[in-house]
Amino acid sequence: MSSSHYDVIVAGVGAMGSAACWHLAQRGQRVLGLERFDLGHTMGSSHGLTRMMRLAYFEGSHYVPLVKRAHRLWGETGAAAGLKLLHVTGALDLAPEGLGPIESSLQSCRDHGLEHEVLGREAIARRFPAFQLPRSHVGLWQPDGGFLASEKAIYAHVGLAQARGADIHTGEPMLDWQPTADGGVTVRTERGSYSAGRLVITSGAWIADAVPALAPRVRTIRQAIGWFTTRRPELFREGAMPVFTLSVEEGNFYGFPLYEHPGFKLGGPHFGREPIDPRDPDRTPSATQVRLLRECLARYLPDANGEPLTVRGCIYTVSPDEGFIIDAVPGLPQAVFASACSGHGFKFASAIGEILAELSTGARPAFDLSAFSLSRFAA
Ligand SMILES: Cc1cc2nc3c(=O)[nH]c(=O)nc-3n(C[C@H](O)[C@H](O)[C@H](O)COP(=O)(O)OP(=O)(O)OC[C@H]3O[C@@H](n4cnc5c(N)ncnc54)[C@H](O)[C@@H]3O)c2cc1C
């Protein structure tokens, strides 16, 4: 059994936790990162090759300052690690004209001076011939969007943190934690107990175990993603195909250009909520989800409706308003958390890691976090 003291312990080394480890270590903090599984495991929210980066943000204009900061940090972190983490392909939101996603993405561009262009159906067909869209559809094009090499990003954050002295323990879940009389924490694992001045809780779908106040606020759902054989790969390669979101009657889908896999990646339906207990080890997507992916391809991206090469499930937590929760544990300022990134959090991880590092070292974050407070849900 070991017992050691750290400045900060980070519980959960996925997207958010790995970024927090790096930003803390960069600030000279002695850091311990505890991870339940291993890096790159497939039981949480962050595995796989890619996650989308969008700056035009239909989920709300208030996310844009944060995503701009994240965009910049991904570039800097990639440069520091010697890895290409951010691929800028442009991002396209596709939806019926006048419908919520287009209008709110457009508003976020106007509010924050983001370069953008509204494309009619013919213009989309000329520039991106892989799409066969319904007559009603238009596109909002934002050139700075793209995708992140997601697992690579976690490895980059961890590697950089380790190079600054962070200890990262895999296969060692935090079993529980307690506040101490001197304003710090003790954390217990199967291997021992650790003390620290601060605790950062980034345990994804398991977060309510460590922050019971979240239990009534977050639920975990399952998502499907698939990589499909394309008949015309030239239409789907980086440069010809941007990242996109697609709102159609079958649901909300999102896709990526070909990257490190021979198949075209499509995810969704994004708002199809299938609950799952994270302790259930089966991550297989449901037959309904897979059928909807195929239907989406058949109707709107027919040249990518080939053999499914890889079909995976993934889980994430959802808050009541689909927004993030970034806060301190009620009554215990020495423990901060980031949770419920509701299926769109990865792109923010670099900036959220920085915020968690600031919150746990007494620095004032540059962002107004009130939209992400836990207290917004108080009855
Ligand atoms: C299919 C899918 C597609 C997505 N697409 C996008 C996208 O295109 N763009 C985007 O921005 N976002 C996307 N997201 C959302 C994004 O991936 C998540 O918001 C993000 O990965 C959440 O990161 P996290 O660190 O909170 O969770 P995780 O990465 O799951 O990390 C939590 C970690 O904590 C560990 N853990 C749990 N309990 C403990 C414990 N007690 N002690 C120690 N460790 C513990 C877990 O093992 C896990 O590694 C998608 C999500 C899914 C599932």
The ligand as a Gaussian input file, in Angstrom:
#p B3LYP/6-31G(d) Opt

LIG

0 1
 C      -19.728000       8.403000     -30.114000
 C      -19.332000       9.741000     -29.587000
 C      -19.051000      10.742000     -30.482000
 C      -18.687000      12.008000     -30.020000
 N      -18.377000      12.971000     -30.922000
 C      -17.921000      14.165000     -30.495000
 C      -17.444000      15.122000     -31.438000
 O      -17.449000      14.869000     -32.646000
 N      -16.965000      16.294000     -30.960000
 C      -16.948000      16.582000     -29.635000
 O      -16.509000      17.678000     -29.270000
 N      -17.376000      15.678000     -28.711000
 C      -17.855000      14.482000     -29.118000
 N      -18.256000      13.548000     -28.226000
 C      -18.259000      13.872000     -26.797000
 C      -16.877000      13.769000     -26.230000
 O      -16.203000      12.669000     -26.760000
 C      -17.008000      13.723000     -24.715000
 O      -17.684000      14.909000     -24.266000
 C      -15.648000      13.671000     -24.043000
 O      -14.882000      12.636000     -24.595000
 C      -15.834000      13.470000     -22.549000
 O      -14.569000      13.375000     -21.955000
 P      -14.434000      13.028000     -20.401000
 O      -13.013000      13.208000     -20.062000
 O      -15.478000      13.774000     -19.631000
 O      -14.892000      11.500000     -20.315000
 P      -13.988000      10.199000     -20.608000
 O      -13.105000      10.442000     -21.745000
 O      -14.911000       9.031000     -20.626000
 O      -13.046000      10.131000     -19.359000
 C      -13.449000       9.759000     -18.085000
 C      -12.386000       8.829000     -17.586000
 O      -12.540000       8.637000     -16.187000
 C      -12.227000       7.280000     -15.916000
 N      -12.799000       6.958000     -14.611000
 C      -14.090000       6.720000     -14.311000
 N      -14.249000       6.536000     -12.987000
 C      -13.014000       6.673000     -12.432000
 C      -12.518000       6.601000     -11.102000
 N      -13.345000       6.375000     -10.078000
 N      -11.195000       6.762000     -10.908000
 C      -10.353000       6.978000     -11.953000
 N      -10.775000       7.050000     -13.238000
 C      -12.086000       6.935000     -13.464000
 C      -12.820000       6.537000     -17.076000
 O      -12.255000       5.260000     -17.192000
 C      -12.479000       7.457000     -18.228000
 O      -11.235000       7.143000     -18.811000
 C      -18.634000      12.273000     -28.637000
 C      -18.918000      11.245000     -27.732000
 C      -19.245000      10.004000     -28.193000
 C      -19.505000       8.930000     -27.193000

